[in-house]
Amino acid sequence: MNFPDLVKITRQKTGMSQEDLARALNVSFATINRWENGKTHPNKLTQSVFFDFCQKQGLDIENFKGMEE
C-alpha cells in the first residue's frame, strides 16, 4: 500500500474529512489533499506525526512505518 492510500484509509476509518485530518495533524487542507492525490509526501517529521496519530486512533500501521517513497 502506498502513502496516498494510507492517508485515505486513515481518514475513512476515523470518519474524518480532509479538513478534519489537516486540523488534527496541524497541516493545511491542501497538504492532505496533495498527499491523497500522490502529488507530495510528508517530510520525515510530519510522517512521524502522522504515524503517531494513527497509533493513537488504534490503527495498525506497523507494516507501513518503513515506507520510503
C-alpha positions as CSV (number, residue, x, y, z in Angstrom):
1,M,0.0,0.0,0.0
2,N,1.3,3.4,-0.9
3,F,1.2,6.6,1.3
4,P,-1.8,8.2,-0.5
5,D,-3.9,5.1,0.0
6,L,-2.8,5.0,3.7
7,V,-3.9,8.6,4.2
8,K,-7.3,8.0,2.6
9,I,-7.9,4.8,4.6
10,T,-6.9,6.5,7.8
11,R,-9.4,9.3,7.1
12,Q,-12.1,6.8,6.3
13,K,-11.5,4.6,9.4
14,T,-11.5,7.6,11.7
15,G,-14.6,9.2,10.0
16,M,-12.7,12.4,9.2
17,S,-12.8,14.8,6.3
18,Q,-9.6,16.0,4.8
19,E,-10.1,19.2,6.7
20,D,-10.6,17.4,10.0
21,L,-7.4,15.4,9.4
22,A,-5.5,18.5,8.5
23,R,-6.5,20.2,11.8
24,A,-5.6,17.0,13.7
25,L,-2.1,17.0,12.2
26,N,-1.6,20.7,12.2
27,V,-1.2,21.0,8.4
28,S,-3.3,22.6,5.7
29,F,-6.3,21.1,3.9
30,A,-4.3,21.4,0.7
31,T,-1.5,19.4,2.2
32,I,-3.8,16.5,3.0
33,N,-5.3,16.7,-0.5
34,R,-1.9,16.6,-2.1
35,W,-0.9,13.6,0.0
36,E,-4.0,11.7,-1.0
37,N,-3.5,12.5,-4.7
38,G,0.1,11.5,-4.5
39,K,1.4,14.9,-5.5
40,T,3.5,15.4,-2.4
41,H,4.7,13.3,0.5
42,P,5.3,14.5,4.1
43,N,8.8,15.0,5.3
44,K,10.2,12.6,8.0
45,L,9.0,14.7,10.9
46,T,5.5,15.1,9.6
47,Q,5.4,11.5,8.6
48,S,6.2,10.6,12.2
49,V,3.4,12.8,13.4
50,F,1.0,11.1,11.0
51,F,2.0,7.6,12.2
52,D,1.7,8.7,15.9
53,F,-1.8,9.9,15.1
54,C,-2.7,6.6,13.5
55,Q,-1.5,4.7,16.6
56,K,-3.5,7.0,18.9
57,Q,-6.5,6.2,16.8
58,G,-5.9,2.5,17.3
59,L,-5.0,1.8,13.6
60,D,-2.5,-0.9,13.0
61,I,0.1,0.8,10.8
62,E,3.2,-1.2,11.9
63,N,3.7,-2.5,8.3
64,F,3.8,1.0,6.9
65,K,6.4,2.7,9.2
66,G,9.3,1.8,6.9
67,M,7.7,3.2,3.8
68,E,10.0,5.2,1.6
69,E,8.6,7.0,-1.4
